[in-house]
Amino acid sequence: MAQKKTTVKGEKKYWVVTDDNQYQEVDHDDLMKNPMDYVGKKIFDKPPFKYELVVSLKRTKND
């Protein structure tokens, strides 16, 4: 008998902008349990992408 593939998804994460213009990562459950802590603050979905800064040197010919 064939079985379904099950995927375990993590809990939904949000970014909350603090008073210092810093981002705090918060779970969905934390928002629902303590809504008064986050009233009046900007809340964004956590982006699914991670970025990596890559710096490289390029050799050029001197004139």
C-alpha positions in Angstrom: 0.0 0.0 0.0 1.3 3.4 -0.9 1.9 6.0 1.8 1.6 9.7 1.6 4.6 11.8 2.0 4.3 14.0 5.0 6.3 17.2 5.4 6.8 18.8 8.7 6.4 22.5 8.4 7.8 24.9 11.0 5.6 27.3 12.8 4.9 30.6 11.1 7.4 33.3 12.1 6.9 37.0 12.0 9.3 40.0 12.3 8.2 42.7 14.8 9.9 46.1 14.6 11.0 47.2 18.1 11.4 50.7 19.4 15.1 50.7 18.4 14.2 49.9 14.8 15.5 46.4 15.2 13.7 43.2 14.1 12.6 40.6 16.7 11.6 37.2 15.4 8.4 36.0 16.9 6.3 32.8 16.6 2.6 32.9 15.7 1.8 31.4 19.1 3.6 34.1 20.9 1.6 36.8 19.1 -1.7 35.0 19.9 -0.8 34.4 23.6 0.5 38.0 24.3 -1.2 40.4 21.9 -0.9 43.4 24.2 3.0 43.2 23.9 2.7 43.8 20.1 -0.1 46.3 19.9 0.9 49.4 17.9 4.1 47.7 16.4 4.8 46.9 12.8 4.6 43.2 12.1 5.8 41.6 8.9 5.9 38.1 7.5 9.4 36.6 7.8 10.8 36.4 4.3 11.5 32.8 3.1 14.8 33.8 1.6 18.2 34.1 3.2 20.8 36.4 1.7 24.6 36.0 1.7 26.9 38.9 1.0 29.7 37.8 -1.4 32.7 40.1 -2.0 35.3 39.3 -4.6 38.4 41.0 -6.1 38.8 41.5 -9.8 42.2 41.8 -11.3 42.6 44.6 -13.8 45.6 45.7 -16.0 47.4 48.8 -14.9 47.7 51.5 -17.6 
